């Protein structure tokens, strides 16, 4: 089922990208709200277990202040520079993910974490290829694509 759904979702995303409309934003945003009303990220946390978010300088400053350590100390302890020259967490799953799937820095979490899974952003058609990739990680994104496919 997953492989068949992935192929159907890929075809759907290709069609949706061609439209690039405000109506798509309205549909996806409404589905985002409906799906997240029924699913809890705390039941899953796949994103926190598998994705290495880009950490900005502003994220470093904010998180370090929250942890009451110097930004250089935070970077040295938790971050590495990836092949694109961006900061990412040194290890996965996220070092701030608890066994109960709660984030110990939730109120100051990185912007990439705040924005994930990007299904409520403006001009969502611009990130539909990313949405397709995220559907393999996030059950909510998978469900949004399923509802779009079924015409919900």
C-alpha positions as CSV (number, residue, x, y, z in Angstrom):
1,X,0.0,0.0,0.0
2,X,2.8,2.5,0.9
3,X,4.5,2.1,-2.5
4,X,1.2,2.5,-4.4
5,X,0.2,5.5,-2.3
6,X,3.6,7.1,-2.9
7,X,3.2,6.8,-6.6
8,X,-0.3,8.2,-6.4
9,X,0.9,11.0,-4.2
10,X,3.7,11.8,-6.6
11,X,1.3,12.1,-9.5
12,X,-1.0,14.2,-7.4
13,X,1.8,16.5,-6.4
14,X,2.8,16.9,-10.0
15,X,-0.7,18.0,-10.9
16,X,-1.0,20.3,-7.9
17,X,2.3,22.0,-8.7
18,X,1.0,22.9,-12.1
19,X,-1.9,24.8,-10.6
20,X,0.1,26.9,-8.2
21,X,-3.0,28.7,-7.0
22,X,-4.4,30.4,-3.9
23,X,-7.1,27.8,-3.9
24,X,-4.5,25.1,-3.3
25,X,-3.3,27.1,-0.2
26,X,-6.9,27.2,1.1
27,X,-7.4,23.4,0.5
28,X,-4.1,22.4,2.0
29,X,-4.4,24.8,5.0
30,X,-8.0,23.5,5.8
31,X,-6.7,19.9,5.6
32,X,-3.7,20.8,7.8
33,X,-6.1,22.1,10.5
34,X,-8.4,19.2,10.2
35,X,-5.7,16.6,10.3
36,X,-3.8,18.2,13.2
37,X,-7.1,18.4,15.1
38,X,-7.1,14.6,15.1
39,X,-3.4,13.6,15.2
40,X,-0.9,14.5,17.8
41,X,2.8,15.0,17.1
42,X,3.5,13.5,20.5
43,X,2.3,10.1,19.3
44,X,4.9,10.1,16.6
45,X,7.9,12.5,16.7
46,X,9.4,10.9,13.5
47,X,10.6,14.3,12.5
48,X,12.6,14.7,15.7
49,X,14.0,11.2,15.3
50,X,15.1,11.4,11.7
51,X,15.4,14.9,10.3
52,X,18.4,17.1,11.0
53,X,16.9,20.7,10.9
54,X,19.0,23.6,9.8
55,X,19.9,25.7,12.9
56,X,20.3,29.4,12.2
57,X,22.4,31.9,14.2
58,X,19.2,33.3,15.7
59,X,18.3,29.8,16.8
60,X,21.7,29.3,18.4
61,X,21.3,32.6,20.3
62,X,17.8,31.9,21.5
63,X,18.4,28.3,22.5
64,X,21.7,29.1,24.3
65,X,20.0,31.9,26.2
66,X,17.2,29.5,27.3
67,X,19.8,26.9,28.4
68,X,21.8,29.6,30.1
69,X,25.0,28.8,28.2
70,X,27.1,30.8,25.8
71,X,26.2,30.4,22.1
72,X,29.7,29.0,21.4
73,X,29.2,26.5,24.2
74,X,25.9,25.4,22.7
75,X,27.3,25.2,19.2
76,X,30.3,23.2,20.5
77,X,28.2,20.7,22.4
78,X,25.2,20.2,20.2
79,X,26.0,21.3,16.6
80,X,28.2,20.4,13.6
81,X,28.5,22.1,10.2
82,X,27.1,20.1,7.3
83,X,28.2,19.9,3.7
84,X,26.2,23.1,2.9
85,X,27.9,25.1,5.6
86,X,24.8,25.0,7.8
87,X,24.6,24.1,11.5
88,X,22.7,20.9,12.3
89,X,22.4,18.8,15.4
90,X,25.5,16.7,16.1
91,X,23.4,13.6,16.6
92,X,19.9,12.3,15.9
93,X,17.4,11.8,17.3
94,X,17.3,15.4,18.4
95,X,19.2,15.8,21.7
96,X,16.2,17.7,23.2
97,X,13.6,15.0,22.4
98,X,12.5,13.2,25.6
99,X,11.4,9.6,25.9
100,X,7.8,10.9,26.1
101,X,8.2,12.7,22.7
102,X,8.2,16.1,24.4
103,X,10.7,18.7,23.3
104,X,12.6,20.1,26.3
105,X,13.2,23.4,24.3
106,X,9.8,23.5,22.6
107,X,9.2,27.2,23.3
108,X,12.6,28.2,21.8
109,X,12.9,25.3,19.3
110,X,14.6,26.0,15.9
111,X,12.7,27.8,13.2
112,X,12.9,24.7,11.0
113,X,11.1,22.7,13.7
114,X,8.5,25.4,14.1
115,X,7.7,25.5,10.4
116,X,7.6,21.7,9.9
117,X,5.8,20.1,8.1
118,X,5.2,23.3,6.0
119,X,1.6,22.4,5.1
120,X,0.3,25.6,6.6
121,X,2.7,28.0,4.9
122,X,1.7,30.5,2.2
123,X,2.2,29.4,-1.5
124,X,2.3,25.8,-0.5
125,X,2.5,24.8,-4.1
126,X,6.2,26.0,-4.0
127,X,7.0,23.2,-1.5
128,X,4.9,20.4,-2.8
129,X,7.9,18.3,-3.7
130,X,9.1,18.7,-0.1
131,X,5.6,17.8,1.0
132,X,5.8,14.6,-0.9
133,X,9.1,13.8,0.8
134,X,7.7,14.7,4.2
135,X,4.8,12.3,3.7
136,X,7.2,9.4,4.2
137,X,8.1,10.8,7.6
138,X,5.0,12.6,8.9
139,X,1.7,10.7,9.2
140,X,-0.2,14.0,9.1
141,X,1.4,15.0,5.8
142,X,0.6,11.5,4.4
143,X,-3.0,12.0,5.5
144,X,-3.3,15.5,4.0
145,X,-2.1,14.0,0.7
146,X,-4.5,11.1,1.0
147,X,-7.4,13.6,1.5
148,X,-6.3,15.7,-1.4
149,X,-6.1,12.6,-3.6
150,X,-9.6,11.5,-2.5
151,X,-10.9,15.0,-3.2
152,X,-11.6,16.0,0.4
